[in-house]
């Protein structure tokens, strides 16, 4: 029974931290665009991620 005096405050602190993190995520805009990344992965990106080096010109003399 004495353990409840320890577990209840610990659980309240953990719950308070979880609510604080959730509110911080809402205020910082983490949940603004939920569908964008799902649609972005389906779009074909024609541009290469790594830009190619310019071709070296060879003089045909």
N, CA, C and O atoms as a printed pandas DataFrame, in Angstrom:
     atom_number atom_name residue_name chain_id  residue_number  x_coord  y_coord  z_coord
0              1         N          UNK        A               1    0.808   -1.195    0.000
1              2        CA          UNK        A               1    0.000    0.000    0.000
2              3         C          UNK        A               1    0.856    1.265    0.000
3              4         O          UNK        A               1    0.456    2.298   -0.537
4              5         N          UNK        A               2    2.031    1.170    0.606
5              6        CA          UNK        A               2    2.927    2.325    0.645
6              7         C          UNK        A               2    3.478    2.673   -0.740
7              8         O          UNK        A               2    3.849    3.817   -1.002
8              9         N          UNK        A               3    3.525    1.681   -1.612
9             10        CA          UNK        A               3    4.066    1.920   -2.950
10            11         C          UNK        A               3    3.173    2.861   -3.747
11            12         O          UNK        A               3    3.649    3.528   -4.665
12            13         N          UNK        A               4    1.884    2.925   -3.411
13            14        CA          UNK        A               4    0.974    3.837   -4.104
14            15         C          UNK        A               4    1.356    5.293   -3.881
15            16         O          UNK        A               4    1.122    6.135   -4.748
16            17         N          UNK        A               5    1.940    5.596   -2.728
17            18        CA          UNK        A               5    2.386    6.956   -2.457
18            19         C          UNK        A               5    3.542    7.353   -3.377
19            20         O          UNK        A               5    3.793    8.543   -3.566
20            21         N          UNK        A               6    4.228    6.401   -3.936
21            22        CA          UNK        A               6    5.300    6.670   -4.878
22            23         C          UNK        A               6    4.798    6.591   -6.321
23            24         O          UNK        A               6    5.156    7.433   -7.145
24            25         N          UNK        A               7    3.982    5.599   -6.633
25            26        CA          UNK        A               7    3.556    5.378   -8.011
26            27         C          UNK        A               7    2.576    6.429   -8.527
27            28         O          UNK        A               7    2.637    6.805   -9.697
28            29         N          UNK        A               8    1.687    6.902   -7.682
29            30        CA          UNK        A               8    0.706    7.893   -8.133
30            31         C          UNK        A               8    1.381    9.215   -8.504
31            32         O          UNK        A               8    1.066    9.743   -9.570
32            33         N          UNK        A               9    2.276    9.782   -7.712
33            34        CA          UNK        A               9    2.950   11.020   -8.153
34            35         C          UNK        A               9    3.819   10.819   -9.399
35            36         O          UNK        A               9    3.882   11.692  -10.265
36            37         N          UNK        A              10    4.483    9.673   -9.483
37            38        CA          UNK        A              10    5.303    9.403  -10.672
38            39         C          UNK        A              10    4.428    9.331  -11.918
39            40         O          UNK        A              10    4.782    9.880  -12.961
40            41         N          UNK        A              11    3.293    8.658  -11.813
41            42        CA          UNK        A              11    2.406    8.556  -12.976
42            43         C          UNK        A              11    1.828    9.916  -13.348
43            44         O          UNK        A              11    1.653   10.201  -14.533
44            45         N          UNK        A              12    1.526   10.765  -12.361
45            46        CA          UNK        A              12    1.033   12.102  -12.664
46            47         C          UNK        A              12    2.096   12.959  -13.350
47            48         O          UNK        A              12    1.780   13.745  -14.244
48            49         N          UNK        A              13    3.342   12.808  -12.938
49            50        CA          UNK        A              13    4.432   13.550  -13.578
50            51         C          UNK        A              13    4.610   13.080  -15.016
51            52         O          UNK        A              13    4.769   13.905  -15.915
52            53         N          UNK        A              14    4.588   11.774  -15.250
53            54        CA          UNK        A              14    4.732   11.240  -16.604
54            55         C          UNK        A              14    3.571   11.684  -17.485
55            56         O          UNK        A              14    3.779   12.024  -18.650
56            57         N          UNK        A              15    2.365   11.687  -16.955
57            58        CA          UNK        A              15    1.202   12.132  -17.710
58            59         C          UNK        A              15    1.315   13.628  -18.027
59            60         O          UNK        A              15    0.970   14.054  -19.129
60            61         N          UNK        A              16    1.790   14.414  -17.077
61            62        CA          UNK        A              16    1.988   15.844  -17.321
62            63         C          UNK        A              16    3.018   16.103  -18.413
63            64         O          UNK        A              16    2.824   16.982  -19.252
64            65         N          UNK        A              17    4.106   15.348  -18.408
65            66        CA          UNK        A              17    5.127   15.499  -19.448
66            67         C          UNK        A              17    4.564   15.102  -20.809
67            68         O          UNK        A              17    4.841   15.768  -21.806
68            69         N          UNK        A              18    3.783   14.035  -20.867
69            70        CA          UNK        A              18    3.189   13.596  -22.129
70            71         C          UNK        A              18    2.228   14.644  -22.677
71            72         O          UNK        A              18    2.203   14.885  -23.884
72            73         N          UNK        A              19    1.444   15.265  -21.818
73            74        CA          UNK        A              19    0.517   16.313  -22.263
74            75         C          UNK        A              19    1.296   17.533  -22.732
75            76         O          UNK        A              19    0.934   18.147  -23.735
76            77         N          UNK        A              20    2.353   17.890  -22.025
77            78        CA          UNK        A              20    3.174   19.019  -22.429
78            79         C          UNK        A              20    3.809   18.779  -23.799
79            80         O          UNK        A              20    3.821   19.681  -24.637
80            81         N          UNK        A              21    4.336   17.576  -24.038
81            82        CA          UNK        A              21    4.942   17.251  -25.336
82            83         C          UNK        A              21    3.886   17.296  -26.437
83            84         O          UNK        A              21    4.165   17.788  -27.530
84            85         N          UNK        A              22    2.697   16.799  -26.175
85            86        CA          UNK        A              22    1.624   16.825  -27.154
86            87         C          UNK        A              22    1.229   18.256  -27.494
87            88         O          UNK        A              22    1.063   18.585  -28.668
88            89         N          UNK        A              23    1.076   19.111  -26.488
89            90        CA          UNK        A              23    0.728   20.509  -26.740
90            91         C          UNK        A              23    1.832   21.244  -27.475
91            92         O          UNK        A              23    1.551   22.085  -28.328
92            93         N          UNK        A              24    3.084   20.941  -27.160
93            94        CA          UNK        A              24    4.208   21.537  -27.874
94            95         C          UNK        A              24    4.177   21.136  -29.344
95            96         O          UNK        A              24    4.425   21.969  -30.215
96            97         N          UNK        A              25    3.875   19.867  -29.633
97            98        CA          UNK        A              25    3.816   19.401  -31.019
98            99         C          UNK        A              25    2.694   20.087  -31.780
99           100         O          UNK        A              25    2.847   20.396  -32.961
100          101         N          UNK        A              26    1.579   20.328  -31.126
101          102        CA          UNK        A              26    0.465   21.016  -31.784
102          103         C          UNK        A              26    0.840   22.463  -32.078
103          104         O          UNK        A              26    0.592   22.952  -33.180
104          105         N          UNK        A              27    1.430   23.149  -31.118
105          106        CA          UNK        A              27    1.778   24.557  -31.300
106          107         C          UNK        A              27    2.891   24.760  -32.314
107          108         O          UNK        A              27    2.937   25.803  -32.966
108          109         N          UNK        A              28    3.789   23.794  -32.465
109          110        CA          UNK        A              28    4.901   23.964  -33.398
110          111         C          UNK        A              28    4.543   23.533  -34.813
111          112         O          UNK        A              28    5.380   23.627  -35.711
112          113         N          UNK        A              29    3.320   23.063  -35.031
113          114        CA          UNK        A              29    2.876   22.756  -36.389
114          115         C          UNK        A              29    3.187   21.357  -36.864
115          116         O          UNK        A              29    3.256   21.126  -38.071
116          117         N          UNK        A              30    3.375   20.430  -35.975
117          118        CA          UNK        A              30    3.706   19.066  -36.372
118          119         C          UNK        A              30    2.539   18.364  -37.057
119          120         O          UNK        A              30    2.755   17.432  -37.832
120          121         N          UNK        A              31    1.324   18.787  -36.789
121          122        CA          UNK        A              31    0.155   18.109  -37.331
122          123         C          UNK        A              31   -0.544   18.935  -38.406
123          124         O          UNK        A              31   -1.713   18.687  -38.699
124          125         N          UNK        A              32    0.140   19.908  -39.000
125          126        CA          UNK        A              32   -0.483   20.778  -39.986
126          127         C          UNK        A              32   -0.791   20.049  -41.296
127          128         O          UNK        A              32   -1.906   20.155  -41.805
128          129         N          UNK        A              33    0.168   19.317  -41.844
129          130        CA          UNK        A              33    0.003   18.669  -43.144
130          131         C          UNK        A              33    0.165   17.166  -42.969
131          132         O          UNK        A              33    1.280   16.646  -43.015
132          133         N          UNK        A              34   -0.933   16.481  -42.770
133          134        CA          UNK        A              34   -0.866   15.036  -42.543
134          135         C          UNK        A              34   -0.861   14.247  -43.847
135          136         O          UNK        A              34   -0.365   13.121  -43.876
136          137         N          UNK        A              35   -1.403   14.813  -44.928
137          138        CA          UNK        A              35   -1.497   14.071  -46.177
138          139         C          UNK        A              35   -0.367   14.399  -47.146
139          140         O          UNK        A              35   -0.141   13.648  -48.096
140          141         N          UNK        A              36    0.334   15.479  -46.935
141          142        CA          UNK        A              36    1.396   15.890  -47.857
142          143         C          UNK        A              36    2.485   14.856  -48.059
143          144         O          UNK        A              36    2.779   14.519  -49.206
144          145         N          UNK        A              37    3.099   14.335  -47.007
145          146        CA          UNK        A              37    4.148   13.339  -47.211
146          147         C          UNK        A              37    3.643   12.053  -47.881
147          148         O          UNK        A              37    4.388   11.402  -48.614
148          149         N          UNK        A              38    2.389   11.691  -47.634
149          150        CA          UNK        A              38    1.849   10.488  -48.267
150          151         C          UNK        A              38    1.699   10.687  -49.766
151          152         O          UNK        A              38    1.922    9.754  -50.537
152          153         N          UNK        A              39    1.326   11.880  -50.186
153          154        CA          UNK        A              39    1.185   12.151  -51.619
154          155         C          UNK        A              39    2.543   12.423  -52.266
155          156         O          UNK        A              39    2.751   12.079  -53.429
156          157         N          UNK        A              40    3.449   13.024  -51.540
157          158        CA          UNK        A              40    4.751   13.369  -52.085
158          159         C          UNK        A              40    5.558   12.133  -52.469
159          160         O          UNK        A              40    6.327   12.174  -53.430
160          161         N          UNK        A              41    5.394   11.037  -51.733
161          162        CA          UNK        A              41    6.160    9.836  -52.036
162          163         C          UNK        A              41    5.691    9.196  -53.336
163          164         O          UNK        A              41    6.439    8.452  -53.970
164          165         N          UNK        A              42    4.451    9.483  -53.735
165          166        CA          UNK        A              42    3.920    8.911  -54.967
166          167         C          UNK        A              42    4.280    9.727  -56.200
167          168         O          UNK        A              42    4.211    9.210  -57.315
168          169         N          UNK        A              43    4.657   10.967  -56.030
169          170        CA          UNK        A              43    4.994   11.815  -57.166
170          171         C          UNK        A              43    6.350   11.416  -57.722
171          172         O          UNK        A              43    7.288   11.134  -56.977
172          173         N          UNK        A              44    6.435   11.398  -59.050
173          174        CA          UNK        A              44    7.681   11.048  -59.715
174          175         C          UNK        A              44    8.552   12.291  -59.794
175          176         O          UNK        A              44    8.137   13.317  -60.333
176          177         N          UNK        A              45    9.733   12.196  -59.267
177          178        CA          UNK        A              45   10.652   13.318  -59.274
178          179         C          UNK        A              45   11.646   13.106  -60.405
179          180         O          UNK        A              45   12.475   12.198  -60.348
180          181         N          UNK        A              46   11.562   13.947  -61.433
181          182        CA          UNK        A              46   12.429   13.782  -62.590
182          183         C          UNK        A              46   13.836   14.309  -62.348
183          184         O          UNK        A              46   14.774   13.902  -63.033
184          185         N          UNK        A              47   13.993   15.198  -61.394
185          186        CA          UNK        A              47   15.307   15.760  -61.122
186          187         C          UNK        A              47   16.130   14.777  -60.295
187          188         O          UNK        A              47   15.641   14.245  -59.298
188          189         N          UNK        A              48   17.376   14.530  -60.702
189          190        CA          UNK        A              48   18.209   13.627  -59.890
190          191         C          UNK        A              48   18.577   14.284  -58.565
191          192         O          UNK        A              48   18.738   15.502  -58.494
192          193         N          UNK        A              49   18.707   13.487  -57.532
193          194        CA          UNK        A              49   19.058   14.009  -56.211
194          195         C          UNK        A              49   20.488   14.546  -56.201
195          196         O          UNK        A              49   20.760   15.582  -55.595
196          197         N          UNK        A              50   21.401   13.840  -56.875
197          198        CA          UNK        A              50   22.798   14.251  -56.922
198          199         C          UNK        A              50   23.026   14.917  -58.276
199          200         O          UNK        A              50   22.911   14.259  -59.310
200          201         N          UNK        A              51   23.344   16.197  -58.289
201          202        CA          UNK        A              51   23.547   16.844  -59.586
202          203         C          UNK        A              51   24.772   16.257  -60.293
203          204         O          UNK        A              51   25.801   15.979  -59.676
204          205         N          UNK        A              52   24.627   16.083  -61.579
205          206        CA          UNK        A              52   25.740   15.533  -62.356
206          207         C          UNK        A              52   26.778   16.610  -62.612
207          208         O          UNK        A              52   26.472   17.798  -62.704
208          209         N          UNK        A              53   28.024   16.148  -62.724
209          210        CA          UNK        A              53   29.096   17.077  -63.047
210          211         C          UNK        A              53   28.973   17.468  -64.509
211          212         O          UNK        A              53   28.545   16.662  -65.335
212          213         N          UNK        A              54   29.336   18.675  -64.830
213          214        CA          UNK        A              54   29.290   19.055  -66.245
214          215         C          UNK        A              54   30.271   18.204  -67.047
215          216         O          UNK        A              54   31.377   17.901  -66.600
216          217         N          UNK        A              55   29.835   17.837  -68.218
217          218        CA          UNK        A              55   30.691   17.011  -69.078
218          219         C          UNK        A              55   31.923   17.809  -69.488
219          220         O          UNK        A              55   31.830   18.992  -69.814
220          221         N          UNK        A              56   33.054   17.163  -69.470
221          222        CA          UNK        A              56   34.292   17.812  -69.902
222          223         C          UNK        A              56   34.310   17.860  -71.417
223          224         O          UNK        A              56   34.106   16.849  -72.089
224          225         N          UNK        A              57   34.555   19.038  -71.939
225          226        CA          UNK        A              57   34.603   19.184  -73.394
226          227         C          UNK        A              57   35.944   18.692  -73.898
227          228         O          UNK        A              57   36.994   19.061  -73.372
228          229         N          UNK        A              58   35.897   17.871  -74.904
229          230        CA          UNK        A              58   37.140   17.369  -75.515
230          231         C          UNK        A              58   37.314   18.068  -76.846
231          232         O          UNK        A              58   36.405   18.107  -77.675
232          233         N          UNK        A              59   38.492   18.614  -77.033
233          234        CA          UNK        A              59   38.801   19.295  -78.292
234          235         C          UNK        A              59   39.230   18.266  -79.310
235          236         O          UNK        A              59   40.179   17.515  -79.082
236          237         N          UNK        A              60   38.534   18.226  -80.436
237          238        CA          UNK        A              60   38.911   17.315  -81.523
238          239         C          UNK        A              60   39.759   18.077  -82.517
239          240         O          UNK        A              60   39.242   18.673  -83.462
240          241         N          UNK        A              61   41.063   18.057  -82.303
241          242        CA          UNK        A              61   41.964   18.803  -83.162
242          243         C          UNK        A              61   42.688   17.896  -84.085
243          244         O          UNK        A              61   43.498   18.354  -84.891
